[in-house]
Amino acid sequence: MEPKALKHNFELKLVNKDDVTQFNELLRYVFQVTSDDLQTFGWEEDEIKQAKLPVLEQADVIGWFDQQKLISQIAIYPFTVNIFGTEYAMGGVTGVGTYPEYAGLGLMNQLMVSALEKMRENQQYISYLYPYSIPFYRRKGWEIISDKMTFTVKDTQLPKTKQVLGMVERTECDDPLIFDIYNRFASQQHGSMIRNQLAWDEYWRWESDEMMAAVYRDTEGTPTGFLFYRLADEVFYLKEMVFLNEEARIGLWNFISAHFSMVTEVKGSTYTDEPLAFLLDDSEIKETISPYYMGRIVDVLPFLEKFPFKTLSKINGEWLFKVEDPLADWNRHTYRLTFCDGKITIALTDKEADSVINIPTLTTMFLGYKRPTYLQKIGRLQASPEHVQLLESIIPTDVPYYSDYF
């Protein structure tokens, strides 16, 4: 059937820096960003437009145009993520929006197909996005891959100071030491962003100028942890804490607890599957867990060819699975995963599949957010007990950590 958009003579093309005003206007309309919002975060009227110029220069932005008017768009940021110790080019999807008078014409569906084609061309075999509607993006092939846990700790519940040999020093948020710590952290933390300059720019885009930083150094002077925070109205707001070992974690919490006389509570977020409460003497704190980012395998075959499977010499067998994908027709094949004496291979096959699995389920399983056994239990994975056990054996067990926002 002919796409409705074509009947209106709309044009699908790349958005460039000459279109930055229209790009910004569409973003502000769709996401309801007002002038008051911009001023709250320290932006002047023209600054947000100038800030988006690097995005249009570095990212792939695709849009529908009605004559010369930009009416619908999607942006793909060039990012890199760590997946079980292997770096993958990642297409970060953002800036998704359509003016309401153009809704119902199939514009966004075609934009997403074009975006996936562009990511495949760029060898970005995995995509992340922050969902404004989880059901909508699930229908397009994305699935939840990470959580965000927010917490509130009263001043009386702060952990008692524990002796550590190193010390904390306050510093600037753009201290090169912080970049070095984060790079070491991200290189060993599954799911995390390997932050380039664009990623750091997006990380800070909507933060106030009141944010501060502190770094923990061990006895040899080596930086092994940091945190970003701000103080306001007797509250210690913790944006993110990163540590490379337990000593750094304790040292940073000692620093937070040292604010006991200045604050009534600490509010913050963590991005792991480990509740903070268990680590505190007084565990009766308030914690709220919510889905955070969604992911999508863009191109199944090269993604799995690169995937760092756990190889066990005693495992032998194969799993034939058919992939269902609502947008990417290049993924709609039957695949054969072969396990033989510690070697794992992936290939297309004409044989009948043992299982049928959709792209969201395949994504969340191979990113470790949900295990094969659980997915089988809830009916998302149709596979024999033997195949489930094979998958449990070869997929690493870490849960994704993802603290960025774009």
Secondary structure, DSSP 8 states (H G I E B T S, - for coil): ---HHHHTT-EEEE--GGGHHHHHHHHHHHTT--HHHHHHTT--TTHHHHHHHHHHHHSEEEEEEETTEEEEEEEEEEEEEEETTEEEEEEEEEEEEE-GGGTTSSHHHHHHHHHHHHHHHTT--EEEE--S-HHHHHHTT-EE--EEEEEEEEGGGS------SSEEEEE-TT-HHHHHHHHHHHHHSTT-B---HHHHHHHHTT--TT-EEEEEE-TTS-EEEEEEEEEETTEEEEEEEEESSHHHHHHHHHHHHTTTTT-SEEEEEE-SSS-GGGGSSS---EEEEEE--EEEES-HHHHHHH------TT-EEEEEEEEE-SS-GGG-SEEEEEEETTEEEEEE--S--SEEEEHHHHHHHHTTSS-HHHHHHTTS----HHHHHHHHHHS-----------
